[in-house]
Amino acid sequence: MSDDLDGFRQYLMTDDWELLVGRTARDNDRLSIKVGKAGDFWFHVAGMPGSHVVARHPKRPTQCPREVKRVAAGLAAFFSKARAGGQVPVHWTTCKHVSKPRGLPPGKVTLKKYETLKIEPIDPEEYFGGSP
């Protein structure tokens, strides 16, 4: 995948799944709107500031495996203001349901359709061993 990945944390999971995590509000916009493709999976903690997370696979499957979903949502919780909150709600959808209406500040997007799951934050250093 040949996108410009500067500004993102990047984590690789088994079976060629890649997780991209925005570092700033502007990175979140770029990740969610430009880098994330329609079928990629998108995650963000509900109702609080935090990183956008995109889970993608080279074969563009229509389903996100349970473990990939759990880790992507856990990273979204970890890289948010809800990090210390125990189980937190995380919205997830595909990038095709994420849009950036004109006038919204950096990092703010709207979702046409999404689901919510409750998840404990996942520290990437503990899960992946080291930092990206």
Summary of the structure (lengths in Angstrom):
residues: 132
radius of gyration: 13.3
end to end distance: 17.3
largest distance: 39.5
contacts: 412
relative contact order: 0.21
helix: 27%
strand: 28%
